[in-house]
């Protein structure tokens, strides 16, 4: 379903999962009335995710959350602890109307 022509999980799926985890981490730091959007996303895929990988887990943490910018990092790991990908992001923080 999410496979590329080589039979591994498409990098866009991996990037989307990591971007979502990063956004959720940043969201936990937002006070009422503040919003955010991803300005920069860097993804590094270090192992192919094949059909043999039953599940992966995304783990994210906020490194900095200021008035205008937030940064976070995340990793995608398998059940055995294998690192499949890692990412970082910069988010623009703004006042919601």
Biopython code that builds the backbone (N, CA, C, O; Angstrom):
import numpy as np
from Bio.PDB.StructureBuilder import StructureBuilder

atoms = [
    (1, "UNK", "N", (0.817, -1.194, 0.000)),
    (1, "UNK", "CA", (0.000, 0.000, 0.000)),
    (1, "UNK", "C", (0.865, 1.265, 0.000)),
    (1, "UNK", "O", (0.583, 2.194, -0.756)),
    (2, "UNK", "N", (1.899, 1.319, 0.821)),
    (2, "UNK", "CA", (2.787, 2.486, 0.892)),
    (2, "UNK", "C", (4.172, 2.164, 0.330)),
    (2, "UNK", "O", (5.150, 2.842, 0.642)),
    (3, "UNK", "N", (4.243, 1.133, -0.493)),
    (3, "UNK", "CA", (5.536, 0.683, -0.999)),
    (3, "UNK", "C", (5.967, 1.462, -2.235)),
    (3, "UNK", "O", (5.143, 1.906, -3.034)),
    (4, "UNK", "N", (7.275, 1.614, -2.369)),
    (4, "UNK", "CA", (7.823, 2.185, -3.592)),
    (4, "UNK", "C", (8.093, 1.031, -4.569)),
    (4, "UNK", "O", (7.877, -0.126, -4.206)),
    (5, "UNK", "N", (8.548, 1.303, -5.773)),
    (5, "UNK", "CA", (8.776, 0.235, -6.745)),
    (5, "UNK", "C", (9.810, -0.815, -6.304)),
    (5, "UNK", "O", (9.833, -1.918, -6.850)),
    (6, "UNK", "N", (10.655, -0.489, -5.335)),
    (6, "UNK", "CA", (11.658, -1.447, -4.859)),
    (6, "UNK", "C", (11.137, -2.348, -3.740)),
    (6, "UNK", "O", (11.852, -3.235, -3.276)),
    (7, "UNK", "N", (9.889, -2.122, -3.304)),
    (7, "UNK", "CA", (9.293, -2.977, -2.297)),
    (7, "UNK", "C", (9.543, -2.550, -0.860)),
    (7, "UNK", "O", (9.270, -3.313, 0.067)),
    (8, "UNK", "N", (10.055, -1.349, -0.661)),
    (8, "UNK", "CA", (10.226, -0.826, 0.694)),
    (8, "UNK", "C", (9.225, 0.302, 0.912)),
    (8, "UNK", "O", (8.646, 0.830, -0.037)),
    (9, "UNK", "N", (9.032, 0.659, 2.176)),
    (9, "UNK", "CA", (8.086, 1.739, 2.481)),
    (9, "UNK", "C", (8.579, 3.045, 1.858)),
    (9, "UNK", "O", (9.758, 3.380, 1.966)),
    (10, "UNK", "N", (7.692, 3.768, 1.217)),
    (10, "UNK", "CA", (8.024, 5.017, 0.531)),
    (10, "UNK", "C", (8.515, 6.067, 1.532)),
    (10, "UNK", "O", (7.966, 6.196, 2.627)),
    (11, "UNK", "N", (9.539, 6.805, 1.151)),
    (11, "UNK", "CA", (10.108, 7.840, 2.009)),
    (11, "UNK", "C", (9.125, 8.927, 2.388)),
    (11, "UNK", "O", (9.268, 9.551, 3.440)),
    (12, "UNK", "N", (8.126, 9.165, 1.548)),
    (12, "UNK", "CA", (7.106, 10.161, 1.865)),
    (12, "UNK", "C", (6.269, 9.736, 3.068)),
    (12, "UNK", "O", (5.873, 10.579, 3.872)),
    (13, "UNK", "N", (5.997, 8.443, 3.199)),
    (13, "UNK", "CA", (5.260, 7.930, 4.353)),
    (13, "UNK", "C", (6.088, 8.125, 5.620)),
    (13, "UNK", "O", (5.575, 8.570, 6.646)),
    (14, "UNK", "N", (7.367, 7.788, 5.536)),
    (14, "UNK", "CA", (8.270, 7.960, 6.675)),
    (14, "UNK", "C", (8.343, 9.429, 7.076)),
    (14, "UNK", "O", (8.275, 9.753, 8.261)),
    (15, "UNK", "N", (8.478, 10.307, 6.110)),
    (15, "UNK", "CA", (8.554, 11.741, 6.385)),
    (15, "UNK", "C", (7.270, 12.266, 7.014)),
    (15, "UNK", "O", (7.314, 13.078, 7.939)),
    (16, "UNK", "N", (6.134, 11.805, 6.515)),
    (16, "UNK", "CA", (4.852, 12.238, 7.071)),
    (16, "UNK", "C", (4.706, 11.800, 8.517)),
    (16, "UNK", "O", (4.259, 12.580, 9.358)),
    (17, "UNK", "N", (5.074, 10.571, 8.816)),
    (17, "UNK", "CA", (4.979, 10.064, 10.180)),
    (17, "UNK", "C", (5.870, 10.869, 11.125)),
    (17, "UNK", "O", (5.445, 11.237, 12.219)),
    (18, "UNK", "N", (7.096, 11.139, 10.705)),
    (18, "UNK", "CA", (8.011, 11.921, 11.539)),
    (18, "UNK", "C", (7.533, 13.364, 11.692)),
    (18, "UNK", "O", (7.619, 13.925, 12.785)),
    (19, "UNK", "N", (7.034, 13.970, 10.621)),
    (19, "UNK", "CA", (6.517, 15.338, 10.701)),
    (19, "UNK", "C", (5.344, 15.410, 11.672)),
    (19, "UNK", "O", (5.229, 16.372, 12.432)),
    (20, "UNK", "N", (4.478, 14.411, 11.657)),
    (20, "UNK", "CA", (3.350, 14.381, 12.589)),
    (20, "UNK", "C", (3.819, 14.263, 14.034)),
    (20, "UNK", "O", (3.301, 14.948, 14.915)),
    (21, "UNK", "N", (4.800, 13.395, 14.279)),
    (21, "UNK", "CA", (5.332, 13.239, 15.636)),
    (21, "UNK", "C", (5.983, 14.527, 16.115)),
    (21, "UNK", "O", (5.802, 14.923, 17.266)),
    (22, "UNK", "N", (6.735, 15.180, 15.247)),
    (22, "UNK", "CA", (7.375, 16.447, 15.602)),
    (22, "UNK", "C", (6.327, 17.506, 15.921)),
    (22, "UNK", "O", (6.453, 18.235, 16.905)),
    (23, "UNK", "N", (5.288, 17.592, 15.084)),
    (23, "UNK", "CA", (4.226, 18.563, 15.310)),
    (23, "UNK", "C", (3.488, 18.311, 16.622)),
    (23, "UNK", "O", (3.159, 19.252, 17.343)),
    (24, "UNK", "N", (3.230, 17.045, 16.928)),
    (24, "UNK", "CA", (2.561, 16.724, 18.198)),
    (24, "UNK", "C", (3.421, 17.124, 19.388)),
    (24, "UNK", "O", (2.905, 17.620, 20.390)),
    (25, "UNK", "N", (4.730, 16.913, 19.285)),
    (25, "UNK", "CA", (5.632, 17.311, 20.371)),
    (25, "UNK", "C", (5.594, 18.819, 20.572)),
    (25, "UNK", "O", (5.478, 19.291, 21.703)),
    (26, "UNK", "N", (5.689, 19.577, 19.486)),
    (26, "UNK", "CA", (5.643, 21.038, 19.582)),
    (26, "UNK", "C", (4.287, 21.487, 20.127)),
    (26, "UNK", "O", (4.210, 22.429, 20.916)),
    (27, "UNK", "N", (3.235, 20.818, 19.710)),
    (27, "UNK", "CA", (1.884, 21.184, 20.160)),
    (27, "UNK", "C", (1.767, 21.135, 21.690)),
    (27, "UNK", "O", (1.042, 21.935, 22.282)),
    (28, "UNK", "N", (2.471, 20.208, 22.321)),
    (28, "UNK", "CA", (2.391, 20.088, 23.785)),
    (28, "UNK", "C", (2.972, 21.306, 24.499)),
    (28, "UNK", "O", (2.719, 21.502, 25.687)),
    (29, "UNK", "N", (3.737, 22.116, 23.798)),
    (29, "UNK", "CA", (4.360, 23.296, 24.407)),
    (29, "UNK", "C", (3.612, 24.587, 24.117)),
    (29, "UNK", "O", (4.000, 25.651, 24.600)),
    (30, "UNK", "N", (2.538, 24.505, 23.330)),
    (30, "UNK", "CA", (1.819, 25.715, 22.935)),
    (30, "UNK", "C", (0.820, 26.140, 24.006)),
    (30, "UNK", "O", (-0.044, 25.357, 24.399)),
    (31, "UNK", "N", (0.937, 27.379, 24.476)),
    (31, "UNK", "CA", (-0.091, 27.888, 25.384)),
    (31, "UNK", "C", (-1.354, 28.219, 24.591)),
    (31, "UNK", "O", (-1.318, 28.303, 23.364)),
    (32, "UNK", "N", (-2.448, 28.404, 25.285)),
    (32, "UNK", "CA", (-3.710, 28.776, 24.645)),
    (32, "UNK", "C", (-3.500, 30.055, 23.830)),
    (32, "UNK", "O", (-2.899, 31.017, 24.310)),
    (33, "UNK", "N", (-3.999, 30.051, 22.601)),
    (33, "UNK", "CA", (-3.903, 31.228, 21.756)),
    (33, "UNK", "C", (-2.675, 31.273, 20.858)),
    (33, "UNK", "O", (-2.517, 32.209, 20.075)),
    (34, "UNK", "N", (-1.793, 30.260, 20.962)),
    (34, "UNK", "CA", (-0.597, 30.210, 20.111)),
    (34, "UNK", "C", (-0.709, 29.012, 19.181)),
    (34, "UNK", "O", (-1.221, 27.959, 19.560)),
    (35, "UNK", "N", (-0.222, 29.188, 17.965)),
    (35, "UNK", "CA", (-0.213, 28.125, 16.970)),
    (35, "UNK", "C", (1.175, 27.959, 16.394)),
    (35, "UNK", "O", (2.104, 28.669, 16.781)),
    (36, "UNK", "N", (1.320, 27.023, 15.470)),
    (36, "UNK", "CA", (2.630, 26.745, 14.879)),
    (36, "UNK", "C", (2.442, 26.107, 13.509)),
    (36, "UNK", "O", (1.375, 25.577, 13.198)),
    (37, "UNK", "N", (3.471, 26.164, 12.714)),
    (37, "UNK", "CA", (3.494, 25.465, 11.430)),
    (37, "UNK", "C", (4.933, 25.084, 11.126)),
    (37, "UNK", "O", (5.860, 25.801, 11.503)),
    (38, "UNK", "N", (5.124, 23.970, 10.451)),
    (38, "UNK", "CA", (6.467, 23.519, 10.102)),
    (38, "UNK", "C", (7.063, 24.450, 9.051)),
    (38, "UNK", "O", (6.464, 24.669, 7.999)),
    (39, "UNK", "N", (8.236, 24.993, 9.336)),
    (39, "UNK", "CA", (8.958, 25.844, 8.382)),
    (39, "UNK", "C", (10.075, 25.063, 7.696)),
    (39, "UNK", "O", (10.402, 25.321, 6.538)),
    (40, "UNK", "N", (10.654, 24.111, 8.416)),
    (40, "UNK", "CA", (11.755, 23.323, 7.865)),
    (40, "UNK", "C", (11.676, 21.915, 8.438)),
    (40, "UNK", "O", (11.453, 21.737, 9.635)),
    (41, "UNK", "N", (11.858, 20.924, 7.587)),
    (41, "UNK", "CA", (11.841, 19.522, 7.998)),
    (41, "UNK", "C", (13.040, 18.829, 7.365)),
    (41, "UNK", "O", (13.211, 18.855, 6.146)),
    (42, "UNK", "N", (13.861, 18.213, 8.194)),
    (42, "UNK", "CA", (15.017, 17.446, 7.712)),
    (42, "UNK", "C", (14.831, 15.997, 8.119)),
    (42, "UNK", "O", (14.692, 15.694, 9.304)),
    (43, "UNK", "N", (14.828, 15.097, 7.141)),
    (43, "UNK", "CA", (14.625, 13.675, 7.410)),
    (43, "UNK", "C", (15.830, 12.889, 6.903)),
    (43, "UNK", "O", (16.324, 13.111, 5.797)),
    (44, "UNK", "N", (16.286, 11.968, 7.740)),
    (44, "UNK", "CA", (17.409, 11.090, 7.384)),
    (44, "UNK", "C", (16.945, 9.649, 7.539)),
    (44, "UNK", "O", (16.640, 9.208, 8.647)),
    (45, "UNK", "N", (16.892, 8.920, 6.440)),
    (45, "UNK", "CA", (16.488, 7.514, 6.468)),
    (45, "UNK", "C", (17.742, 6.661, 6.514)),
    (45, "UNK", "O", (18.595, 6.752, 5.632)),
    (46, "UNK", "N", (17.854, 5.838, 7.537)),
    (46, "UNK", "CA", (19.096, 5.084, 7.735)),
    (46, "UNK", "C", (18.960, 3.589, 7.482)),
    (46, "UNK", "O", (19.961, 2.911, 7.249)),
    (47, "UNK", "N", (17.737, 3.063, 7.524)),
    (47, "UNK", "CA", (17.471, 1.665, 7.169)),
    (47, "UNK", "C", (16.146, 1.605, 6.413)),
    (47, "UNK", "O", (15.205, 2.333, 6.730)),
    (48, "UNK", "N", (16.084, 0.741, 5.424)),
    (48, "UNK", "CA", (14.836, 0.571, 4.680)),
    (48, "UNK", "C", (13.802, -0.125, 5.566)),
    (48, "UNK", "O", (14.130, -1.049, 6.310)),
    (49, "UNK", "N", (12.562, 0.326, 5.476)),
    (49, "UNK", "CA", (11.464, -0.346, 6.170)),
    (49, "UNK", "C", (10.822, -1.290, 5.156)),
    (49, "UNK", "O", (10.244, -0.851, 4.162)),
    (50, "UNK", "N", (10.929, -2.572, 5.417)),
    (50, "UNK", "CA", (10.415, -3.598, 4.515)),
    (50, "UNK", "C", (9.134, -4.202, 5.097)),
    (50, "UNK", "O", (8.770, -3.909, 6.235)),
    (51, "UNK", "N", (8.451, -5.048, 4.314)),
    (51, "UNK", "CA", (7.254, -5.716, 4.837)),
    (51, "UNK", "C", (7.534, -6.594, 6.064)),
    (51, "UNK", "O", (6.606, -6.925, 6.802)),
    (52, "UNK", "N", (8.764, -6.965, 6.287)),
    (52, "UNK", "CA", (9.120, -7.786, 7.455)),
    (52, "UNK", "C", (9.055, -6.999, 8.768)),
    (52, "UNK", "O", (8.970, -7.591, 9.843)),
    (53, "UNK", "N", (9.095, -5.670, 8.681)),
    (53, "UNK", "CA", (9.005, -4.830, 9.883)),
    (53, "UNK", "C", (7.526, -4.697, 10.237)),
    (53, "UNK", "O", (6.763, -4.052, 9.517)),
    (54, "UNK", "N", (7.126, -5.312, 11.351)),
    (54, "UNK", "CA", (5.705, -5.355, 11.709)),
    (54, "UNK", "C", (5.154, -4.006, 12.142)),
    (54, "UNK", "O", (4.002, -3.683, 11.850)),
    (55, "UNK", "N", (5.968, -3.215, 12.838)),
    (55, "UNK", "CA", (5.511, -1.892, 13.276)),
    (55, "UNK", "C", (6.728, -1.029, 13.579)),
    (55, "UNK", "O", (7.830, -1.527, 13.805)),
    (56, "UNK", "N", (6.498, 0.263, 13.576)),
    (56, "UNK", "CA", (7.518, 1.234, 13.971)),
    (56, "UNK", "C", (6.881, 2.188, 14.971)),
    (56, "UNK", "O", (5.660, 2.336, 15.028)),
    (57, "UNK", "N", (7.730, 2.825, 15.751)),
    (57, "UNK", "CA", (7.267, 3.785, 16.757)),
    (57, "UNK", "C", (8.000, 5.100, 16.532)),
    (57, "UNK", "O", (9.214, 5.115, 16.334)),
    (58, "UNK", "N", (7.265, 6.192, 16.562)),
    (58, "UNK", "CA", (7.864, 7.520, 16.439)),
    (58, "UNK", "C", (7.998, 8.115, 17.836)),
    (58, "UNK", "O", (7.046, 8.117, 18.617)),
    (59, "UNK", "N", (9.185, 8.615, 18.136)),
    (59, "UNK", "CA", (9.480, 9.236, 19.430)),
    (59, "UNK", "C", (10.008, 10.626, 19.139)),
    (59, "UNK", "O", (10.972, 10.781, 18.388)),
    (60, "UNK", "N", (9.381, 11.645, 19.729)),
    (60, "UNK", "CA", (9.780, 13.024, 19.447)),
    (60, "UNK", "C", (9.937, 13.816, 20.726)),
    (60, "UNK", "O", (9.299, 13.530, 21.739)),
    (61, "UNK", "N", (10.799, 14.820, 20.661)),
    (61, "UNK", "CA", (10.980, 15.722, 21.799)),
    (61, "UNK", "C", (11.257, 17.131, 21.294)),
    (61, "UNK", "O", (11.867, 17.326, 20.243)),
    (62, "UNK", "N", (10.795, 18.102, 22.065)),
    (62, "UNK", "CA", (11.037, 19.505, 21.753)),
    (62, "UNK", "C", (12.393, 19.895, 22.328)),
    (62, "UNK", "O", (12.686, 19.625, 23.492)),
    (63, "UNK", "N", (13.204, 20.526, 21.511)),
    (63, "UNK", "CA", (14.510, 21.008, 21.961)),
    (63, "UNK", "C", (14.440, 22.452, 22.437)),
    (63, "UNK", "O", (15.127, 22.844, 23.380)),
    (64, "UNK", "N", (13.596, 23.240, 21.769)),
    (64, "UNK", "CA", (13.455, 24.664, 22.103)),
    (64, "UNK", "C", (12.057, 25.111, 21.715)),
    (64, "UNK", "O", (11.557, 24.742, 20.652)),
    (65, "UNK", "N", (11.430, 25.893, 22.560)),
    (65, "UNK", "CA", (10.136, 26.487, 22.217)),
    (65, "UNK", "C", (10.129, 27.919, 22.712)),
    (65, "UNK", "O", (9.998, 28.182, 23.908)),
    (66, "UNK", "N", (10.271, 28.833, 21.778)),
    (66, "UNK", "CA", (10.290, 30.245, 22.114)),
    (66, "UNK", "C", (9.049, 30.951, 21.605)),
    (66, "UNK", "O", (8.075, 30.317, 21.198)),
    (67, "UNK", "N", (9.101, 32.281, 21.636)),
    (67, "UNK", "CA", (7.961, 33.091, 21.229)),
    (67, "UNK", "C", (7.705, 33.023, 19.720)),
    (67, "UNK", "O", (6.559, 33.127, 19.283)),
    (68, "UNK", "N", (8.773, 32.847, 18.915)),
    (68, "UNK", "CA", (8.619, 32.846, 17.459)),
    (68, "UNK", "C", (9.035, 31.543, 16.782)),
    (68, "UNK", "O", (8.557, 31.235, 15.691)),
    (69, "UNK", "N", (9.919, 30.774, 17.415)),
    (69, "UNK", "CA", (10.420, 29.534, 16.817)),
    (69, "UNK", "C", (10.395, 28.391, 17.822)),
    (69, "UNK", "O", (10.557, 28.590, 19.026)),
    (70, "UNK", "N", (10.189, 27.192, 17.296)),
    (70, "UNK", "CA", (10.325, 25.975, 18.095)),
    (70, "UNK", "C", (11.122, 24.981, 17.267)),
    (70, "UNK", "O", (10.978, 24.930, 16.046)),
    (71, "UNK", "N", (11.959, 24.194, 17.925)),
    (71, "UNK", "CA", (12.697, 23.132, 17.240)),
    (71, "UNK", "C", (12.442, 21.824, 17.974)),
    (71, "UNK", "O", (12.244, 21.796, 19.189)),
    (72, "UNK", "N", (12.453, 20.740, 17.200)),
    (72, "UNK", "CA", (12.207, 19.421, 17.780)),
    (72, "UNK", "C", (12.982, 18.377, 16.983)),
    (72, "UNK", "O", (13.431, 18.628, 15.865)),
    (73, "UNK", "N", (13.127, 17.200, 17.588)),
    (73, "UNK", "CA", (13.758, 16.081, 16.899)),
    (73, "UNK", "C", (12.934, 14.826, 17.162)),
    (73, "UNK", "O", (12.247, 14.718, 18.178)),
    (74, "UNK", "N", (13.016, 13.878, 16.224)),
    (74, "UNK", "CA", (12.248, 12.641, 16.345)),
    (74, "UNK", "C", (13.032, 11.495, 15.743)),
    (74, "UNK", "O", (13.950, 11.693, 14.948)),
    (75, "UNK", "N", (12.648, 10.285, 16.141)),
    (75, "UNK", "CA", (13.233, 9.094, 15.538)),
    (75, "UNK", "C", (12.146, 8.062, 15.332)),
    (75, "UNK", "O", (11.137, 8.053, 16.037)),
    (76, "UNK", "N", (12.359, 7.194, 14.362)),
    (76, "UNK", "CA", (11.459, 6.108, 14.036)),
    (76, "UNK", "C", (12.198, 4.817, 14.312)),
    (76, "UNK", "O", (13.209, 4.529, 13.672)),
    (77, "UNK", "N", (11.702, 4.034, 15.264)),
    (77, "UNK", "CA", (12.392, 2.807, 15.670)),
    (77, "UNK", "C", (11.471, 1.604, 15.530)),
    (77, "UNK", "O", (10.250, 1.722, 15.628)),
    (78, "UNK", "N", (12.075, 0.453, 15.299)),
    (78, "UNK", "CA", (11.336, -0.799, 15.211)),
    (78, "UNK", "C", (11.215, -1.451, 16.572)),
    (78, "UNK", "O", (11.788, -0.961, 17.545)),
    (79, "UNK", "N", (10.470, -2.563, 16.661)),
    (79, "UNK", "CA", (10.262, -3.263, 17.928)),
    (79, "UNK", "C", (11.561, -3.746, 18.585)),
    (79, "UNK", "O", (11.639, -3.877, 19.807)),
    (80, "UNK", "N", (12.569, -4.007, 17.762)),
    (80, "UNK", "CA", (13.856, -4.487, 18.291)),
    (80, "UNK", "C", (14.839, -3.351, 18.570)),
    (80, "UNK", "O", (15.996, -3.596, 18.912)),
    (81, "UNK", "N", (14.372, -2.099, 18.423)),
    (81, "UNK", "CA", (15.227, -0.949, 18.688)),
    (81, "UNK", "C", (15.988, -0.433, 17.482)),
    (81, "UNK", "O", (16.733, 0.540, 17.596)),
    (82, "UNK", "N", (15.815, -1.067, 16.326)),
    (82, "UNK", "CA", (16.489, -0.603, 15.108)),
    (82, "UNK", "C", (16.027, 0.797, 14.749)),
    (82, "UNK", "O", (14.827, 1.069, 14.694)),
    (83, "UNK", "N", (16.978, 1.679, 14.507)),
    (83, "UNK", "CA", (16.671, 3.036, 14.057)),
    (83, "UNK", "C", (16.469, 3.011, 12.546)),
    (83, "UNK", "O", (17.373, 2.634, 11.800)),
    (84, "UNK", "N", (15.277, 3.415, 12.094)),
    (84, "UNK", "CA", (14.982, 3.442, 10.668)),
    (84, "UNK", "C", (15.128, 4.837, 10.078)),
    (84, "UNK", "O", (15.530, 4.987, 8.924)),
    (85, "UNK", "N", (14.803, 5.854, 10.862)),
    (85, "UNK", "CA", (14.920, 7.226, 10.365)),
    (85, "UNK", "C", (14.932, 8.180, 11.550)),
    (85, "UNK", "O", (14.444, 7.858, 12.634)),
    (86, "UNK", "N", (15.498, 9.359, 11.324)),
    (86, "UNK", "CA", (15.439, 10.416, 12.330)),
    (86, "UNK", "C", (15.243, 11.735, 11.611)),
    (86, "UNK", "O", (15.580, 11.877, 10.436)),
    (87, "UNK", "N", (14.687, 12.706, 12.340)),
    (87, "UNK", "CA", (14.326, 13.975, 11.713)),
    (87, "UNK", "C", (14.429, 15.111, 12.717)),
    (87, "UNK", "O", (14.444, 14.903, 13.930)),
    (88, "UNK", "N", (14.498, 16.307, 12.176)),
    (88, "UNK", "CA", (14.434, 17.513, 12.996)),
    (88, "UNK", "C", (13.568, 18.524, 12.261)),
    (88, "UNK", "O", (13.393, 18.449, 11.045)),
    (89, "UNK", "N", (13.032, 19.468, 13.019)),
    (89, "UNK", "CA", (12.193, 20.486, 12.388)),
    (89, "UNK", "C", (12.371, 21.822, 13.084)),
    (89, "UNK", "O", (12.789, 21.904, 14.239)),
    (90, "UNK", "N", (12.043, 22.848, 12.348)),
    (90, "UNK", "CA", (11.900, 24.194, 12.880)),
    (90, "UNK", "C", (10.468, 24.613, 12.581)),
    (90, "UNK", "O", (10.010, 24.522, 11.442)),
    (91, "UNK", "N", (9.774, 25.068, 13.602)),
    (91, "UNK", "CA", (8.393, 25.522, 13.442)),
    (91, "UNK", "C", (8.299, 27.014, 13.723)),
    (91, "UNK", "O", (8.956, 27.526, 14.630)),
    (92, "UNK", "N", (7.496, 27.696, 12.957)),
    (92, "UNK", "CA", (7.168, 29.083, 13.229)),
    (92, "UNK", "C", (6.034, 29.090, 14.247)),
    (92, "UNK", "O", (5.044, 28.376, 14.091)),
    (93, "UNK", "N", (6.184, 29.896, 15.282)),
    (93, "UNK", "CA", (5.165, 30.008, 16.327)),
    (93, "UNK", "C", (4.485, 31.370, 16.154)),
    (93, "UNK", "O", (5.154, 32.378, 15.930)),
    (94, "UNK", "N", (3.166, 31.394, 16.258)),
    (94, "UNK", "CA", (2.432, 32.628, 16.026)),
    (94, "UNK", "C", (1.181, 32.694, 16.889)),
    (94, "UNK", "O", (0.736, 31.696, 17.456)),
    (95, "UNK", "N", (0.626, 33.903, 16.970)),
    (95, "UNK", "CA", (-0.612, 34.103, 17.719)),
    (95, "UNK", "C", (-1.794, 33.691, 16.854)),
    (95, "UNK", "O", (-1.874, 34.049, 15.679)),
    (96, "UNK", "N", (-2.709, 32.935, 17.449)),
    (96, "UNK", "CA", (-3.931, 32.514, 16.734)),
    (96, "UNK", "C", (-4.974, 33.606, 16.943)),
    (96, "UNK", "O", (-5.059, 34.198, 18.018)),
    (97, "UNK", "N", (-5.750, 33.861, 15.922)),
    (97, "UNK", "CA", (-6.808, 34.883, 16.021)),
    (97, "UNK", "C", (-8.135, 34.232, 16.270)),
    (97, "UNK", "O", (-9.149, 34.921, 16.383)),
]
sb = StructureBuilder()
sb.init_structure("model")
sb.init_model(0)
sb.init_chain("A")
sb.init_seg("    ")
for serial, (resi, resn, name, xyz) in enumerate(atoms, 1):
    if name == "N":
        sb.init_residue(resn, " ", resi, " ")
    sb.init_atom(name, np.array(xyz, "f"), 0.0, 1.0, " ", f" {name:<3s}", serial, name[0])
structure = sb.get_structure()
